[in-house]
Amino acid sequence: MSFTAVYEPAAEGGFTCWVEEIPAAISEGDTIEEAESNLMNALKLVLECQRELSDQTRSPASLKRSLELAAA
């Protein structure tokens, strides 16, 4: 999977960052490298939580299929 990370200089120093496609994945760091590492951890946690919530709310009769989405 590929995502778009956005880095913005913070007024107090360092960087705030987020994943464009997954607004809940946000983080910060003193350097871009630290911010990116923190953002990767945040993204993993968000995706993990979304998967767990999906598993908990899905009916046992649900059908799962993989989808490939091509960018326009």
C-alpha positions in Angstrom: 0.0 0.0 0.0 1.1 3.5 -0.7 0.0 6.6 1.2 0.7 10.3 1.0 2.4 11.9 4.0 2.2 15.7 4.5 4.8 17.4 6.7 4.2 20.9 8.0 6.7 22.9 10.0 5.3 23.6 13.5 5.4 27.1 15.0 7.2 25.8 18.1 9.8 23.9 16.0 9.7 20.4 14.6 7.1 19.0 12.2 3.4 18.0 12.4 2.5 15.3 9.8 -0.5 13.3 8.7 -1.6 10.8 6.1 -3.8 12.5 3.4 -5.8 9.4 2.8 -6.3 8.4 6.4 -7.0 11.6 8.4 -6.9 9.8 11.8 -3.1 9.1 11.2 -1.4 12.2 12.6 1.9 12.7 14.4 4.8 15.0 15.0 8.5 15.0 15.6 11.6 17.2 16.1 12.9 16.2 12.6 11.2 15.0 9.4 12.8 11.6 10.0 11.4 11.4 13.6 8.0 12.7 12.4 7.9 10.1 9.6 8.8 7.2 12.0 6.1 8.4 14.5 3.7 8.7 11.6 4.4 5.2 10.4 3.6 3.9 13.9 0.4 6.0 14.0 -0.7 4.7 10.6 -0.1 1.1 11.7 -2.2 1.6 14.8 -5.1 3.3 13.0 -5.2 0.5 10.4 -5.0 -2.1 13.1 -7.9 -0.5 15.0 -10.0 -0.2 11.9 -9.5 -3.8 11.1 -10.4 -4.9 14.6 -13.5 -2.8 14.6 -14.5 -4.2 11.2 -14.0 -7.7 12.5 -16.1 -7.0 15.6 -19.1 -5.5 13.7 -19.1 -7.8 10.6 -21.9 -10.4 10.4 -20.7 -14.0 10.3 -22.5 -14.3 7.0 -20.4 -11.5 5.5 -18.4 -12.2 2.3 -14.9 -10.8 2.1 -13.2 -10.1 -1.2 -10.1 -8.2 -2.2 -10.4 -5.0 -4.3 -7.7 -3.3 -6.2 -8.3 0.4 -6.8 -6.4 2.1 -9.6 -5.7 5.8 -9.2 -7.3 8.1 -11.7 
